[in-house]
Amino acid sequence: MARPQMLKLPEVLSELDMSRAAFYRMRARGKAPKLIKLPNGQLRIRRADFDTWLSDCERAA
C-alpha cells in the first residue's frame, strides 16, 4: 500500500503564494488545512487533506 503524499510547509506556501506569517494567522483562526507535527518537530500536510481544504475554500468563495 502506498504512503500518502506529505507536503512540506514551504511547498504549501508556494502553491498558495502566501507568506509563512499569513499562513500562521490563518491557522490561528482555525482556517488552515490540518497540519501533522512529526517527532522531529517538522510540519507536514497530507496532499489529500490540502486538496480537500482547497476545494472547500473554492466552494465557499
C-alpha positions in Angstrom: 0.0 0.0 0.0 1.4 3.4 -1.0 2.0 6.0 1.7 0.0 9.2 1.4 2.0 12.1 -0.1 3.1 14.6 2.5 3.8 18.2 1.7 6.3 20.4 3.5 5.1 23.8 4.6 7.2 25.7 2.1 5.6 23.6 -0.7 2.1 24.5 0.5 3.1 28.2 0.9 4.4 28.2 -2.7 1.2 26.6 -4.1 -0.9 29.2 -2.2 1.5 32.1 -3.0 1.3 33.0 0.7 3.8 34.1 3.3 4.5 32.0 6.4 3.2 34.7 8.6 -0.1 34.9 6.7 -0.5 31.1 6.9 0.1 31.1 10.6 -2.5 33.9 11.1 -5.0 31.8 9.1 -4.0 28.7 11.2 -4.6 30.7 14.5 -8.2 31.4 13.2 -8.8 27.7 12.5 -9.0 28.3 8.7 -5.8 26.4 7.6 -5.5 22.8 6.5 -4.7 20.2 9.1 -1.0 20.1 10.0 0.8 17.0 11.2 3.8 17.5 13.5 6.4 14.9 13.1 8.5 13.6 16.0 11.4 15.7 14.8 9.3 18.9 15.0 8.8 19.3 11.3 5.3 20.1 9.9 3.6 18.2 7.1 0.3 18.4 5.4 -1.3 15.4 3.6 -1.8 16.1 -0.1 -5.3 14.8 0.1 -6.2 17.0 3.1 -4.7 20.0 1.3 -6.7 19.3 -1.9 -9.9 18.9 0.1 -9.3 22.1 2.0 -8.6 24.0 -1.2 -11.8 22.7 -2.8 -13.8 23.7 0.3 -12.2 27.2 0.0 -13.3 27.5 -3.6 -16.9 26.4 -2.8 -17.1 29.0 0.0 -15.9 31.8 -2.3 
